[in-house]
Amino acid sequence: MSARTPDPEPGNASRPYEGVPPGETPPGESSTGSGAGPYRPLTRGWGKGPLVVICLVALACALFFLAYAIMLNV
């Protein structure tokens, strides 16, 4: 299998590979955008429920380790 190369512009025998006629090569970049869809700004942050649960778990862990440290020193 051989690769197809564009034909040089005719009429220039001293430099046969100087140019390529229009339409022989693809454009340099695509004309479509790279986005996945329309931009939608975030309207909601963290919900109150998950935030409260995370804070309660962190507080319970802190109290557990505080009580454990007190029990070790007694």
SVG drawing of the C-alpha trace seen along z (x, -y; Angstrom):
<svg xmlns="http://www.w3.org/2000/svg" viewBox="-30 -30 45 32">
<polyline fill="none" stroke="black" stroke-width="0.4" points="0.0,0.0 1.4,-3.4 0.4,-6.7 -1.1,-9.2 0.8,-12.5 -0.6,-15.7 0.4,-16.7 2.7,-19.7 1.4,-22.8 2.1,-22.5 4.3,-24.9 7.3,-25.2 9.9,-22.7 12.8,-24.1 10.9,-23.6 8.4,-20.9 7.3,-20.5 7.0,-24.2 3.2,-24.3 0.1,-22.3 -3.1,-23.3 -6.1,-24.2 -8.3,-21.2 -5.5,-18.7 -4.9,-18.8 -7.3,-19.0 -7.7,-22.2 -5.3,-22.9 -7.9,-22.7 -11.5,-21.6 -14.3,-24.1 -16.3,-22.5 -15.9,-23.4 -14.5,-21.0 -17.3,-21.5 -19.5,-18.6 -22.6,-20.8 -24.0,-24.1 -22.5,-25.8 -24.6,-25.4 -23.4,-27.2 -23.7,-25.3 -26.8,-26.3 -26.4,-24.1 -23.5,-23.5 -23.4,-21.0 -26.7,-19.9 -27.4,-20.6 -28.0,-16.9 -24.6,-15.5 -22.8,-18.4 -24.5,-17.8 -23.7,-14.1 -20.0,-14.7 -19.8,-17.2 -21.4,-14.8 -19.1,-12.0 -16.1,-14.2 -17.3,-15.4 -18.0,-11.8 -14.5,-10.7 -12.9,-13.7 -14.9,-12.9 -13.9,-9.2 -10.2,-9.9 -10.4,-12.6 -12.1,-10.1 -9.6,-7.4 -6.7,-9.8 -8.2,-10.7 -8.7,-7.0 -5.1,-6.2 -3.8,-9.0 -6.0,-7.9"/>
</svg>
